[in-house]
Amino acid sequence: MTLYVFALFCIGCYGLFHPKNILSFLMSIEIIILSSATQLIERIAMGQVSLESGLWILLMLIVAGSELAIGLALVMRAFKDHHSLCVESFNQLKG
């Protein structure tokens, strides 16, 4: 199971550092967060950490969900303004 989690984490890091568009960037962040939550669940099942760590998993999943909701709202707004989700088209910040 640990190899599976490590593979997910590496896939997330690759997508984070080589994004094709904004959606793949957000998906990579979600994969990284969920792989770390999966690792913590595995350690709870093996008895290496206490059962109270489940609260940290719940907190991680809440943060991941809220991050995804806000990120998707920003992506929808960016697509409405730029008509593209390509990372290179977002080279200017407007106030």
C-alpha positions in Angstrom: 0.0 0.0 0.0 2.9 2.4 0.7 4.2 2.0 -2.8 0.7 2.9 -4.1 0.6 6.1 -2.0 4.2 7.0 -3.0 3.2 6.6 -6.7 0.1 8.8 -6.2 2.3 11.4 -4.5 4.8 11.3 -7.4 2.1 11.7 -10.0 0.7 14.7 -8.0 4.1 16.3 -7.8 4.8 15.8 -11.5 1.4 17.4 -12.4 2.1 20.2 -10.0 5.5 21.1 -11.6 4.4 20.5 -15.2 0.9 21.8 -15.5 -0.8 21.8 -19.0 -3.7 23.8 -17.7 -5.2 25.1 -14.5 -7.4 22.1 -14.0 -4.5 19.7 -14.0 -2.7 21.9 -11.5 -5.7 21.7 -9.1 -6.1 18.0 -9.7 -2.5 17.5 -8.8 -2.9 19.3 -5.5 -5.9 17.2 -4.7 -3.9 14.0 -5.5 -1.1 15.1 -3.2 -3.5 15.8 -0.3 -5.5 12.6 -0.8 -2.3 10.5 -1.0 -1.1 11.9 2.3 -4.5 11.2 3.9 -4.4 7.6 2.5 -0.9 7.2 4.1 -2.3 8.3 7.4 -5.3 5.9 7.2 -2.8 3.1 6.4 -0.8 3.9 9.5 -3.9 4.0 11.7 -4.9 0.6 10.4 -1.5 -0.8 11.2 -1.6 0.6 14.7 1.4 2.9 14.2 -0.4 6.1 15.2 -3.3 6.7 17.5 -7.0 6.7 16.5 -7.2 10.4 17.2 -5.3 11.0 14.0 -8.6 10.3 12.2 -9.6 13.9 13.2 -6.6 15.1 11.2 -7.7 13.1 8.2 -11.2 14.7 8.5 -9.6 18.2 8.7 -7.4 17.4 5.7 -10.4 16.3 3.6 -12.4 19.4 4.7 -9.5 21.7 3.6 -9.1 19.7 0.3 -12.8 20.1 -0.4 -12.9 23.8 0.3 -9.7 24.4 -1.7 -11.2 22.6 -4.6 -14.5 24.6 -4.5 -12.6 27.9 -4.4 -10.2 26.8 -7.1 -12.9 25.7 -9.4 -14.7 29.0 -8.9 -11.5 30.8 -9.8 -11.0 28.6 -12.9 -14.6 29.3 -14.1 -14.0 33.1 -13.7 -10.6 32.9 -15.5 -12.1 30.9 -18.4 -14.9 33.5 -18.6 -12.2 36.3 -18.8 -9.5 34.7 -21.0 -11.5 32.0 -22.9 -8.6 29.6 -22.2 -7.3 27.4 -19.4 -3.7 27.3 -20.6 -1.3 28.4 -17.9 0.8 30.5 -20.3 -2.2 32.8 -21.0 -2.3 34.0 -17.4 0.8 36.0 -17.3 -0.6 39.3 -16.0 -2.2 40.0 -12.7 -4.9 42.6 -12.6 -6.2 44.5 -9.6 
